[in-house]
Every structure is written in structure tokens, then in C-alpha cells.
Amino acid sequence: MMIIAMLHCPQKSDNQKINTMFSDSNPQIAIVGMSCQYPDAKNPQQLWENVLAKRQAFRRLPQERLSLDDYFSPDKSTPDAIYSQQAAVIEGYDFDRIAFRVVGSTFRAADLVHWLALDMASEALKDANFVEGENLPNETTGVLLGNTLTGEFSRANTLHLRWPYVRRVVASHLISQGISDEEIRVFLDKLEVKYKEPFEPIGEESLAGNLSNTIAGRICNHFNLKGGGYSLDGACSSSLLAVANACNQLLTGDLDLALAGGVDISIDPFELVGFAKAGALAEKEMRVYDKKSAGFIPGEGCGFVVLMRYEDALEQQKRIYGLIRGWGISSDGNGGMTRPEVDGQLLAVKRAYKRAGFGVDTVSYFEGHGTGTPVGDKVELEVISHAIKDTQTEQNLSIPKAVIGSIKANIGHTKAAAGIAGLIKATIAIYRQIIPPTTGCDTPHDYLTKNNPILQVNKVGKLWPSDRYLRAGVSSMGFGGINTHIVLEGLGSVRRQRLTENEHSLITTYQDTELLLFSGKTKEDLKTQLSHLLGFSYKLSYAEIADLSTKLNENLDKNLPVRAAIITNKADDLSSKLEKLINLINEENETNQKLPDIFWGRKQQEIKIGFLFPGQSAPVYLNGGILADLYSELNSLYDLAQLSDNEKTLSTKIAQTAIVTATIAGLKILDNFGIKADVSIGNSLGELSALYWSGVFDESSVIRLAKVRGKAMAELGDSTGKMASISTNEETVRSLLNGRIVVVSGVNSPTQTIISGEELGVHNVIKKATKKGIKTVSLPVSHAFHSPLVAKAVKPLEKYLQNQVFNPIQKSVISTVTGRLLTTENDLRSLLLRQVTSPVRFLGSCFLSSG
């Protein structure tokens, strides 16, 4: 009778459901709820907005979390120390124990990770419309949680029980010093009280409150869940392991709903010193997939997703953020315990796409592990590139590049909670149909730039290409060689055509440097403001400096007479510059201050502005960079310039056009701010830009002219020539010239004169100057500009200029060819031809402009 009662003969609809549950072919697991708490992000929406805006939550390690006085040392060999001073920490979190009906003694007995995980689990269920656990299938709802070593509070609490050892060590030392037994007893009794004061006394709930597995058990307890709740420890792969195992249990029918995620609060000496000794921490910047990647900055947090079988989610009319289509788990075998291995990671990736039923080449975005360690980044890029290229066939050789990024560049490495953070980010990406920007990558790794790369980074967020599947891959790896890869797919049948206003604002307002503006009634008023800011500036995160800039600008009184400005991007840099600015004001040094990025002075009735347009010594950029992200009109300008990235940027042919284009871009931005100049000077090539500014040429005309000029000099100029800077006046330099083809090509100041000409002649002048004790510097140039060695470039330039329209000059331009103000009487064609071989009279032009 009992056996018969346990057997169940399903009806037809039940059979269909069971067949779906037990099918391991191309699974579809729906993500119907999400929640998180990470540095600078209290929920998934804030996390996503921070990703779009490329906000970084890194700050100086707060004193209350870890005393840098105790643990920091710049010497990496110092025992029991760390060489990094930064972390990404959660600020202002408060668990509402009253709302969760948790008594004070229980709350105090448990590690904070218990309460953060319970809170986030509740938020995830609420997001899935299971508010306070209502309508959950309690008997078939499980909790799978990634966690390692519980949390820093439980590890700290073990010190409470180490008092006997501390007492013995201290007593032994005091005895050796000849102190009496009674004095030792009194001293140790007082010391015991102080020693144990920070720690909660050990009680009946202490053990359960400080175990890892009971974190999941507490969630099950609160919501009366009976499907099973436990923790998984796969080090930094823990939370994605939880997701993969949850998917398996949904697939087999053991669960109907799963809460899967991870929690990690462990900014403590055990982990930090351990990572430091492994060389994994970043000393300064955290860069991912970058040539300069040198480690990670630690973070902390918690994230959860609510998972259901796709058919069940449809039946219950749940909002579906995306589908998990595949997952793969592997180990590195006999590889290193802490060193990533290509073969092991590749196995996890291949298993994931085999289960998904489609190729890795159909994925447009990869949310990588991206710890920023040189070896880790290289291995991961190699794995994904290899996996994609393995799918190439003769019929499928042109696979579009996929984008790769990592949430760790925003919130640090949150270890056991890292994978779920990346999963939430990637899920929102396919849900919103936006490929997110790659934060923390300024100079992309060789795997992203050389040998026909299959991966790339995204400077800014962009709409998902309409001809590409809404598919993303998420990876995580952990110590011990454990690897996990998750495959996501979006459900958007209608593809987006444009960004929302808020999305566009977030994507285009990222800045790598901030301008802080101040104003006051008096010097003392200004100093008071600066001193107040100095008192807390060292605590600010990278992102909060941007917030500070915005707030200061909103509150700036432009009518106040005393003004100051600082350009900065890091808290320690800001604190240093605030101190220097305060000292400048104390010294009443306004006009003679020479500190970079620091300015102060008093409001003047009349201000004259001059523009100096640079020559070929300026940096060469082939696109508008971050400025084009902020000002979209610059993209059309660079489209007009058609700068080829196949050319060397130092090539005269490409450099001249690029520099003129960048100058026009700068003028457009200044014009947006209403900044106008009274006069301009063009240094060498910059004379073309000055003529554009004055109305002689339009954009297309001056860019074409720069192309012709650069091409003529590159192809017809003698590339064997040299140039050098001589630290003395023009008259002295002329006395050193030796009859060879060497000329004065530029007079920059009374103590800097430039020479140009044939190599032997230039070296001979350098020797003569050195003998006289005059400093010299050989210049890294492609040609001997402004000398007879580039004279052959004049002919094609003359031919081109014959057919060009020169509009009347409309603004004040001082020519560095003549050292005089240009007028409508000047023959500008002749001037541009003379300029090729004539010296640059920069010093004389500056004297005239200041008059």
C-alpha cells in the first residue's frame, strides 16, 4: 500500500512537462529576478548605470576596515604586509533586522554576510514578484550560494577565543622583565577586558552565525524553503558555480525555482596579505585586458538571480530578463593551483556551447573574469579567441569581432561574489540590448590589437547590432583551477533603434579627469572651503570625485571675485593639490604660480585670450577619443579626415592631418563653451590651423591642405636629416653653424633654438655646443623640417595651392614665418610655401601677441 501510494502516474500534460525538465538538449533557464549590493551600487539598475558611465568605486582603504599604518608597505618583500592602499567597499549599508524579525542577540552573533545575503535574496524574490516569499513553491525552491570562508567578521571573532594564547605570551614577557605576579595579574585582567571588547561573546548562536553553509540555510529558514540550501566554495568561481548547479537542478526537476548567487565581505588581512604575497594586487591603477595590467583592487558585495524553467516562467507570466542557454564547468587538472591554464578554461567554454547548441562565434559580448593580472588576462583572451577561431570554416571566415569587458574594473574583485556580478551585468546588457563599455582598458592587450584579433574592447556603450544574436558569455575562474562559463541569450524580438536620453547621457558623460571649480568673497573665504574639502578628500572614490565636480559646478557663484580650479582624477592627487593651492593662496602667488593643474586668481574686468596652435611635435590621435564620446559632432569631423589606422602615427603623412583635425576638434569644443580668442599663433604646421580659425579655410579645405602638405614632405623630403634643440639664443647658435646644410629652424625662447639639416652637420653643431657647456637634445623627427632638405615638397604644394580659394582673413593671426600680424594685404599662398623651409619665429610672435 505504501509503495503504491508513492508511485504517480502522470497525465498527458504532466508527461510533456517531465520531458522538458529532463531534457539536457539546449536547455532554457529563465532569469526572472535579480538583486545586488556592490560598491557604489545598491541594486542592479545602479550597477548597470555605473557600467554605462564607466564609474569606478575604488578608494583608499577606510581606516575602520583595515589600518594601513599597520599593514601597508611599499616594499613587496615586507612580511605580513600589503603594497596596495585601495579597495572598493560598500558604504552606508544597514540591515533592517526589525523588518526581517531578527532579534538583537541573533543579529550580533552572526557574520554580516548572513544578513546581506538574506536581504539580497529577499530583494531578488521581490523583483521576481514573490514579495516576502508569497506564492513560492516552497518544497521545490532551493538556495545555492557561492561563498568562501564566510566573512571577515567571523574570522575576526576567532580572536576572542585566542585570549589564553595572548595571555601566556604577554605574561611570559612580563615575567622576564621582573614584574611581580600581582602586577601581572592586575595588568592582564585589564588587558583582557580591552582585548575582548570589540568582539561579541561566544553564545549558542555563534557557531551557526559564523559558518558559510548556514548563510544559505538562514535564507531557507526565513522563507520556509525546503528544496535545499547550501553554499558552494569554488574560490572566485563560487557564485557562477552556484548558478550552474542551480540550472542542473532545475533541469532534472529537483527544483522548480532556485535562488543562486554569491556573497563576499572579506577585506581583511588574511586575504589581502595572501593576495599581496601572490603578487595579485594592483599597486595603483586596475587595468583589465590592458598592456599595463598589473593586478586587481579588492572589492566586496552580494548578488542573486531567481531562476526558473522557461516554460514555467511563461506560464506564470514572469518578466524574463534573459535565458541561460548553456553552462560548462572544468578544472585545470595538473596545472597550477593558483595559475590559470588555457586547456582547462577552454574545456569549460566548449562544454557550455555544446550544451547551448550554438557556436561561440555567435556571441557578441563576453563578460570576462578579468582580474587584471598579466597572466590571467592573457590566458583568458587566448582561450576565448581560440574558442571562436576554432569555429571558423572556409564558408565562415569573416566572424565579426566580439567585445570583452569585466565588471571588476568598476567594483573591484569581489571574489566569491564576482561571477554573479558579471552575470547580472551581462543579463541587463542583453535585456537592454546594449553592448556595455569596457572600463579600465586604455592600451588594449596585444590579443586585442595584433594578428587579426577576434576580440575587441568597447570605448563606449553601443546598441547591440541588429544583425547579431542577443547572446553573451560569462566566465569566472578560481584558485584550485576551477573554471565556469555561462551562456546567455536575450528574448528581444523587436530590436532597439536608439538609446534613451538617460542612457545616452550616462554613456557620453564619462571623463577620465575632472575639473573642480571654486569661488569665494575673499581669500579667507576660499581657503575655508578648500580646507573643509581637504578634511575628507582622501576618502573619496574615483566616481565620487566626478560627483564632487558636478556638485561644485552646480553651487558655483560666478560673480564672486576670488576663484580657483584644480584638475584631478584621484583622491590622493586631489588632497595633494588642495594643500598646494592653499599654500599658493597663503603666499599670495597669483601671476607667477607654475604648478600644473592648479589655478587661482581674482576676477578681472577684461581678459584677453590667445590660441596657440601646435605643430608636428603634438601628440597624434586617429580619432576623437573621449571627446568624441562627449561631442558626437566630432565623429563626422574624423570621418571627413579619413585617418588610416594602417599608417604609423609618427609618419609625417598621417601626423599632419591628424594634428590639424584634432585642433579643429578642440576649437569646436571651446566654441561650445563660448571661449573665444582675440589673437592666435600657429607654430609651424599650426599656421594652417590658425588660418582655419581666422576664416581663410573651411574644415574640408584645411584638412585636404594638411594631407597634401604631409604627403609631399613624407615622400619628397630627405628623410636622412636631423633636428636638435640647443639651449641658448639664436645669435649664439648661428655662431656654431659650420657651413654644412644646417640652419636655424626655430626660435622658441631666449634659451631654446632649434636647428635642422643634414645629419653630420647637426651632430657637429651639437658637439660644439656641448664643448661650450650648452645643453642639447636630439629631436625624434622623421625629417629635417624648416630646412633645405624638405624644399622638394614646395613644388607639389605650390601646384595644389594655385587652385585653392583663400577667403579674406577675419581674425588676428600672428605669423611665425614673418613674426608679424597678417592682414588682407599678405600673399597667403606665398607665405605657406615659404613656411616649409623658413625658420619658425615663435619667440617674436609671442612678444607681439602680448603687446
SEROLO-112315 format. One record per residue (C-alpha): z, x, y. Coordinates in steps of 0.5 Angstrom, whole numbers, padded with zeros to 4 digits, always signed. Example, Ala and Ser with C-alpha at 12.3 -4.5 7.8 and 13.67 -1.06 7.14 Angstrom:
BEGIN
+0016+0025-0009/+0014+0027-0002/
This chain:
BEGIN
+0000+0000+0000/+0002+0006+0005/-0005+0009+0003/-0009+0003+0004/-0006+0002+0011/-0007+0009+0013/-0015+0008+0012/-0019+0005+0017/-0026+0002+0016/-0029+0002+0023/-0034-0003+0025/-0041-0001+0027/-0039+0001+0035/-0034+0005+0032/-0039+0009+0028/-0043+0010+0034/-0037+0013+0038/-0035+0017+0032/-0042+0020+0031/-0042+0022+0038/-0035+0025+0038/-0036+0029+0032/-0043+0032+0034/-0043+0039+0036/-0050+0039+0038/-0051+0039+0046/-0044+0036+0048/-0043+0033+0054/-0036+0033+0057/-0035+0030+0064/-0030+0033+0069/-0027+0026+0072/-0021+0029+0076/-0020+0036+0080/-0014+0039+0084/-0011+0045+0086/-0007+0049+0091/-0009+0056+0092/-0008+0061+0098/-0011+0057+0105/-0013+0051+0100/-0008+0045+0098/-0014+0041+0095/-0021+0042+0092/-0024+0040+0099/-0021+0045+0103/-0022+0050+0097/-0030+0048+0098/-0030+0048+0106/-0027+0055+0105/-0032+0058+0101/-0038+0055+0105/-0034+0058+0111/-0033+0065+0107/-0026+0065+0109/-0021+0070+0106/-0014+0069+0105/-0012+0076+0105/-0006+0078+0109/+0000+0083+0109/+0005+0082+0103/+0010+0078+0106/+0017+0082+0106/+0020+0076+0103/+0015+0076+0097/+0015+0084+0096/+0018+0089+0100/+0013+0094+0102/+0019+0099+0104/+0021+0099+0097/+0014+0099+0093/+0009+0102+0098/+0006+0109+0098/-0001+0111+0100/+0000+0117+0094/-0003+0113+0088/+0001+0118+0084/+0008+0116+0086/+0012+0113+0080/+0013+0105+0081/+0009+0104+0087/+0003+0101+0089/-0002+0103+0094/-0005+0096+0097/-0001+0092+0102/-0005+0086+0102/-0004+0079+0098/-0007+0072+0098/-0001+0068+0098/+0001+0060+0098/+0004+0059+0105/+0009+0053+0106/+0008+0049+0099/+0014+0045+0098/+0015+0041+0091/+0017+0034+0093/+0023+0033+0087/+0025+0027+0089/+0018+0023+0088/+0018+0026+0081/+0025+0024+0080/+0028+0031+0078/+0035+0033+0079/+0037+0039+0083/+0040+0043+0078/+0034+0042+0073/+0029+0044+0079/+0033+0050+0081/+0034+0052+0073/+0026+0052+0072/+0021+0057+0075/+0017+0055+0081/+0010+0055+0076/+0013+0049+0073/+0014+0045+0079/+0007+0047+0082/+0003+0045+0075/+0007+0038+0075/+0005+0037+0082/-0002+0039+0081/-0003+0035+0074/-0001+0029+0078/-0006+0030+0083/-0011+0031+0078/-0010+0025+0075/-0009+0021+0081/-0016+0024+0083/-0019+0021+0077/-0016+0014+0078/-0010+0015+0073/-0005+0014+0079/+0002+0016+0077/-0001+0016+0069/-0002+0009+0069/-0008+0007+0064/-0008+0014+0061/-0009+0014+0053/-0002+0017+0052/-0002+0018+0045/-0009+0022+0046/-0008+0025+0052/-0007+0033+0052/-0005+0038+0057/-0008+0045+0056/-0005+0050+0061/-0007+0057+0062/-0001+0062+0064/+0001+0069+0063/+0009+0071+0063/+0011+0064+0066/+0012+0067+0073/+0015+0072+0078/+0022+0068+0079/+0023+0067+0071/+0022+0075+0071/+0027+0076+0077/+0032+0071+0074/+0033+0076+0068/+0036+0081+0073/+0042+0076+0073/+0043+0078+0065/+0043+0085+0066/+0049+0086+0070/+0053+0089+0065/+0048+0095+0064/+0048+0096+0072/+0056+0095+0072/+0056+0101+0067/+0051+0106+0071/+0055+0105+0077/+0062+0105+0074/+0060+0112+0071/+0057+0115+0077/+0063+0113+0081/+0068+0116+0075/+0064+0122+0076/+0066+0122+0083/+0073+0122+0082/+0074+0115+0085/+0080+0111+0082/+0080+0106+0077/+0083+0101+0081/+0078+0102+0087/+0072+0102+0082/+0074+0095+0079/+0075+0092+0086/+0068+0095+0088/+0065+0093+0082/+0068+0086+0083/+0065+0085+0090/+0058+0088+0088/+0058+0083+0082/+0058+0077+0087/+0053+0080+0091/+0048+0082+0086/+0048+0076+0082/+0048+0072+0089/+0040+0071+0089/+0040+0068+0082/+0041+0061+0079/+0047+0062+0074/+0044+0061+0067/+0045+0054+0064/+0043+0049+0059/+0036+0048+0062/+0035+0056+0064/+0031+0057+0058/+0026+0052+0058/+0025+0052+0065/+0023+0059+0064/+0018+0059+0058/+0011+0059+0059/+0010+0054+0054/+0014+0049+0057/+0010+0048+0063/+0005+0044+0059/+0011+0041+0056/+0014+0039+0062/+0008+0035+0064/+0007+0031+0058/+0015+0029+0059/+0014+0027+0065/+0007+0023+0064/+0010+0021+0057/+0003+0024+0054/+0003+0025+0046/-0003+0029+0045/+0000+0035+0045/+0002+0040+0051/+0002+0048+0050/+0000+0054+0054/-0006+0059+0053/-0005+0066+0054/-0011+0070+0055/-0009+0074+0061/-0014+0073+0067/-0019+0069+0062/-0013+0064+0060/-0015+0058+0064/-0022+0058+0062/-0020+0059+0055/-0016+0052+0056/-0022+0049+0059/-0026+0051+0053/-0021+0049+0048/-0020+0042+0051/-0027+0041+0050/-0027+0043+0043/-0021+0037+0042/-0025+0032+0046/-0031+0034+0041/-0027+0033+0035/-0024+0027+0037/-0017+0030+0037/-0016+0028+0044/-0019+0022+0049/-0017+0026+0055/-0015+0033+0057/-0011+0036+0063/-0014+0043+0063/-0012+0048+0068/-0008+0054+0070/-0002+0057+0074/+0000+0063+0076/+0005+0066+0081/+0007+0073+0080/+0006+0077+0086/+0012+0082+0083/+0013+0089+0082/+0011+0088+0074/+0004+0086+0075/+0003+0090+0082/+0005+0096+0080/+0002+0095+0073/-0005+0094+0076/-0004+0100+0081/-0003+0105+0076/-0009+0102+0072/-0013+0103+0079/-0015+0096+0079/-0012+0094+0086/-0016+0095+0093/-0014+0100+0098/-0017+0096+0104/-0023+0091+0103/-0024+0087+0097/-0031+0087+0096/-0035+0084+0090/-0042+0086+0087/-0042+0091+0092/-0044+0098+0092/-0037+0099+0095/-0033+0095+0090/-0026+0099+0089/-0021+0094+0086/-0018+0087+0088/-0013+0084+0092/-0008+0080+0088/-0007+0072+0089/-0004+0066+0086/-0005+0059+0085/-0006+0053+0080/-0012+0048+0079/-0013+0043+0074/-0019+0039+0072/-0019+0032+0068/-0024+0032+0062/-0027+0026+0058/-0033+0025+0054/-0039+0023+0058/-0040+0016+0054/-0032+0014+0055/-0033+0016+0063/-0039+0012+0064/-0035+0006+0060/-0029+0007+0065/-0034+0007+0071/-0030+0014+0073/-0033+0018+0078/-0036+0024+0075/-0037+0031+0079/-0041+0034+0073/-0041+0036+0066/-0039+0041+0062/-0045+0043+0057/-0043+0049+0053/-0038+0054+0052/-0037+0061+0049/-0031+0065+0047/-0031+0072+0045/-0027+0078+0044/-0030+0086+0045/-0028+0088+0038/-0026+0095+0038/-0028+0096+0045/-0022+0098+0050/-0016+0094+0051/-0017+0093+0059/-0024+0096+0060/-0030+0090+0060/-0035+0091+0055/-0042+0089+0055/-0043+0087+0048/-0037+0082+0048/-0039+0079+0054/-0046+0078+0052/-0044+0074+0046/-0039+0069+0050/-0045+0068+0054/-0050+0067+0049/-0045+0062+0045/-0045+0058+0051/-0052+0057+0052/-0053+0056+0045/-0048+0050+0045/-0051+0047+0051/-0058+0047+0048/-0062+0050+0054/-0063+0057+0056/-0059+0061+0061/-0065+0062+0065/-0065+0055+0068/-0058+0056+0071/-0059+0057+0079/-0052+0059+0080/-0047+0064+0077/-0039+0064+0079/-0037+0070+0076/-0031+0074+0074/-0032+0078+0080/-0025+0082+0080/-0029+0088+0085/-0027+0093+0080/-0033+0098+0080/-0034+0098+0072/-0032+0090+0072/-0037+0088+0077/-0043+0093+0074/-0041+0090+0067/-0042+0083+0069/-0048+0084+0073/-0051+0088+0067/-0049+0082+0062/-0052+0076+0066/-0058+0080+0068/-0059+0082+0060/-0058+0075+0058/-0063+0072+0063/-0068+0077+0062/-0068+0076+0054/-0071+0069+0055/-0077+0072+0059/-0083+0071+0055/-0091+0072+0056/-0091+0065+0059/-0085+0065+0063/-0085+0072+0067/-0083+0069+0073/-0076+0067+0073/-0073+0065+0080/-0067+0069+0082/-0060+0066+0081/-0055+0067+0086/-0048+0070+0084/-0041+0070+0087/-0034+0070+0086/-0028+0065+0089/-0024+0072+0088/-0027+0074+0095/-0024+0068+0098/-0017+0067+0095/-0016+0074+0091/-0015+0075+0084/-0010+0069+0081/-0011+0072+0074/-0009+0066+0069/-0011+0061+0075/-0017+0065+0077/-0022+0062+0072/-0020+0054+0074/-0021+0056+0081/-0028+0059+0080/-0030+0052+0075/-0027+0048+0081/-0032+0051+0086/-0038+0051+0081/-0037+0044+0080/-0037+0042+0087/-0043+0046+0088/-0047+0042+0083/-0044+0036+0085/-0045+0037+0093/-0052+0040+0091/-0050+0047+0095/-0051+0054+0092/-0045+0057+0096/-0045+0063+0100/-0043+0070+0096/-0037+0072+0100/-0035+0080+0100/-0041+0083+0099/-0044+0087+0105/-0048+0092+0101/-0050+0089+0094/-0050+0093+0088/-0056+0096+0085/-0056+0091+0080/-0058+0086+0085/-0063+0090+0089/-0067+0095+0084/-0071+0095+0079/-0074+0087+0080/-0067+0084+0080/-0066+0077+0077/-0059+0076+0081/-0058+0076+0088/-0053+0074+0093/-0053+0069+0098/-0051+0070+0105/-0050+0063+0107/-0049+0057+0103/-0056+0053+0102/-0058+0046+0099/-0060+0047+0091/-0067+0048+0090/-0070+0041+0089/-0075+0044+0083/-0069+0047+0080/-0064+0044+0075/-0057+0043+0078/-0054+0048+0073/-0048+0053+0074/-0045+0058+0069/-0037+0060+0070/-0034+0067+0067/-0028+0070+0066/-0025+0076+0062/-0018+0078+0061/-0014+0084+0058/-0015+0085+0051/-0022+0084+0051/-0022+0076+0051/-0028+0073+0054/-0030+0066+0056/-0036+0063+0059/-0037+0055+0061/-0044+0052+0063/-0044+0046+0068/-0049+0041+0069/-0050+0036+0075/-0052+0029+0075/-0055+0028+0081/-0062+0025+0080/-0063+0024+0088/-0064+0031+0091/-0061+0032+0098/-0066+0034+0103/-0061+0036+0109/-0054+0039+0110/-0049+0034+0113/-0046+0036+0120/-0040+0039+0118/-0043+0043+0112/-0048+0046+0117/-0042+0048+0122/-0038+0051+0116/-0044+0055+0114/-0046+0057+0120/-0040+0059+0124/-0037+0065+0119/-0036+0071+0123/-0034+0078+0121/-0031+0080+0127/-0027+0075+0132/-0026+0075+0140/-0020+0074+0143/-0019+0072+0150/-0013+0072+0154/-0012+0070+0162/-0005+0070+0166/-0003+0068+0173/+0000+0076+0173/+0000+0082+0169/+0007+0080+0167/+0005+0073+0165/-0001+0076+0161/+0004+0081+0158/+0009+0076+0156/+0003+0072+0152/+0001+0079+0149/+0008+0081+0147/+0009+0074+0144/+0003+0075+0139/+0005+0082+0137/+0011+0079+0134/+0007+0075+0129/+0000+0078+0129/+0002+0083+0123/+0003+0077+0119/-0004+0073+0120/-0009+0073+0114/-0016+0074+0116/-0018+0067+0116/-0012+0066+0121/-0015+0071+0126/-0021+0066+0126/-0017+0060+0127/-0013+0064+0133/-0019+0066+0136/-0021+0058+0136/-0014+0056+0139/-0014+0062+0144/-0021+0059+0147/-0019+0052+0147/-0013+0054+0151/-0016+0059+0156/-0015+0058+0163/-0022+0061+0166/-0019+0060+0173/-0013+0065+0172/-0014+0072+0175/-0012+0077+0170/-0016+0077+0164/-0016+0081+0157/-0020+0081+0151/-0020+0084+0144/-0025+0085+0139/-0022+0085+0132/-0022+0082+0125/-0016+0084+0121/-0008+0083+0122/-0006+0091+0123/-0012+0092+0127/-0010+0086+0132/-0003+0089+0132/-0005+0096+0134/-0010+0093+0139/-0005+0089+0142/+0000+0095+0143/-0005+0099+0146/-0007+0093+0151/+0000+0092+0153/+0000+0100+0155/-0006+0100+0159/-0003+0094+0163/+0003+0098+0164/-0001+0104+0166/-0005+0099+0171/-0011+0102+0168/-0017+0097+0169/-0023+0101+0171/-0022+0108+0167/-0020+0105+0160/-0024+0107+0155/-0021+0104+0149/-0026+0101+0144/-0026+0093+0143/-0020+0093+0148/-0021+0090+0155/-0017+0088+0161/-0018+0087+0169/-0018+0082+0175/-0023+0076+0177/-0028+0079+0182/-0032+0075+0186/-0038+0078+0185/-0040+0081+0178/-0047+0085+0177/-0049+0086+0170/-0055+0090+0168/-0058+0090+0161/-0060+0097+0157/-0065+0096+0152/-0064+0101+0146/-0070+0106+0144/-0071+0108+0137/-0064+0111+0136/-0062+0104+0135/-0060+0101+0128/-0066+0098+0124/-0065+0091+0121/-0070+0087+0118/-0067+0080+0119/-0062+0077+0124/-0056+0077+0119/-0050+0073+0121/-0053+0072+0128/-0059+0068+0125/-0054+0064+0121/-0051+0062+0127/-0057+0061+0131/-0063+0058+0127/-0068+0059+0132/-0068+0067+0131/-0071+0066+0124/-0077+0063+0127/-0077+0070+0131/-0076+0074+0125/-0082+0070+0122/-0086+0072+0127/-0084+0079+0127/-0086+0079+0119/-0082+0085+0118/-0083+0088+0111/-0078+0090+0107/-0082+0094+0102/-0082+0100+0108/-0077+0105+0109/-0073+0102+0115/-0073+0109+0118/-0080+0109+0118/-0083+0109+0126/-0088+0104+0124/-0083+0099+0122/-0077+0101+0126/-0080+0100+0133/-0082+0093+0131/-0075+0091+0128/-0071+0094+0134/-0076+0090+0139/-0075+0084+0135/-0067+0085+0135/-0067+0086+0142/-0071+0079+0144/-0066+0076+0139/-0060+0079+0143/-0063+0076+0149/-0063+0069+0146/-0056+0069+0144/-0054+0072+0151/-0058+0066+0154/-0055+0061+0150/-0048+0064+0153/-0051+0063+0160/-0051+0071+0161/-0056+0073+0166/-0057+0081+0168/-0059+0083+0175/-0063+0089+0173/-0065+0093+0167/-0067+0099+0164/-0071+0101+0158/-0069+0107+0154/-0076+0110+0151/-0078+0104+0147/-0073+0100+0150/-0078+0100+0156/-0082+0095+0152/-0076+0090+0152/-0075+0091+0159/-0082+0089+0161/-0081+0083+0156/-0074+0081+0160/-0078+0081+0166/-0083+0076+0164/-0089+0081+0163/-0090+0080+0156/-0088+0074+0152/-0085+0074+0145/-0091+0075+0141/-0094+0080+0146/-0089+0085+0146/-0088+0084+0138/-0095+0086+0137/-0095+0091+0142/-0089+0094+0138/-0093+0094+0132/-0099+0098+0135/-0094+0103+0138/-0090+0104+0132/-0096+0104+0127/-0100+0109+0132/-0094+0114+0132/-0093+0114+0125/-0100+0115+0123/-0103+0120+0128/-0096+0123+0131/-0095+0130+0128/-0089+0129+0123/-0087+0136+0123/-0084+0136+0130/-0076+0136+0131/-0072+0134+0136/-0065+0136+0139/-0059+0134+0143/-0057+0140+0148/-0050+0139+0151/-0052+0142+0158/-0056+0140+0164/-0064+0139+0165/-0064+0146+0169/-0060+0150+0164/-0065+0147+0158/-0071+0149+0162/-0069+0156+0163/-0068+0156+0155/-0075+0154+0153/-0080+0159+0150/-0087+0158+0152/-0088+0154+0145/-0089+0147+0144/-0082+0145+0146/-0081+0140+0152/-0075+0136+0155/-0076+0129+0152/-0070+0126+0155/-0065+0127+0161/-0059+0123+0159/-0053+0125+0163/-0051+0132+0167/-0048+0134+0160/-0054+0132+0155/-0061+0134+0155/-0066+0132+0149/-0071+0137+0147/-0077+0135+0143/-0083+0140+0140/-0085+0144+0134/-0080+0146+0129/-0080+0153+0130/-0079+0152+0138/-0074+0147+0137/-0070+0152+0133/-0071+0158+0137/-0068+0154+0143/-0062+0152+0139/-0061+0159+0137/-0061+0161+0145/-0056+0155+0147/-0051+0157+0141/-0051+0164+0144/-0049+0162+0150/-0044+0157+0147/-0047+0151+0149/-0046+0145+0143/-0053+0143+0140/-0054+0137+0135/-0061+0137+0131/-0063+0129+0131/-0065+0126+0125/-0072+0123+0127/-0079+0122+0124/-0083+0125+0130/-0082+0129+0136/-0082+0123+0141/-0084+0124+0148/-0088+0131+0147/-0095+0133+0146/-0094+0132+0138/-0095+0125+0139/-0100+0125+0144/-0106+0123+0139/-0102+0116+0139/-0104+0115+0146/-0112+0113+0145/-0111+0107+0140/-0105+0105+0144/-0110+0105+0150/-0115+0101+0147/-0110+0096+0145/-0107+0095+0152/-0114+0094+0155/-0115+0087+0152/-0108+0085+0154/-0105+0080+0159/-0100+0083+0164/-0096+0078+0168/-0093+0080+0174/-0086+0083+0174/-0081+0078+0176/-0074+0082+0175/-0071+0088+0177/-0073+0094+0172/-0072+0101+0173/-0077+0105+0169/-0074+0111+0165/-0081+0114+0166/-0081+0115+0173/-0074+0113+0175/-0076+0108+0180/-0076+0101+0181/-0082+0098+0178/-0086+0093+0183/-0092+0089+0182/-0096+0095+0185/-0095+0099+0179/-0100+0100+0174/-0096+0098+0168/-0102+0100+0163/-0102+0107+0165/-0094+0107+0165/-0094+0105+0158/-0099+0111+0156/-0095+0116+0160/-0089+0114+0157/-0091+0116+0150/-0091+0124+0152/-0086+0123+0158/-0079+0125+0158/-0074+0119+0159/-0071+0119+0166/-0065+0116+0163/-0060+0119+0168/-0064+0118+0174/-0065+0111+0172/-0057+0110+0171/-0056+0113+0178/-0061+0108+0181/-0058+0102+0178/-0051+0103+0180/-0053+0104+0187/
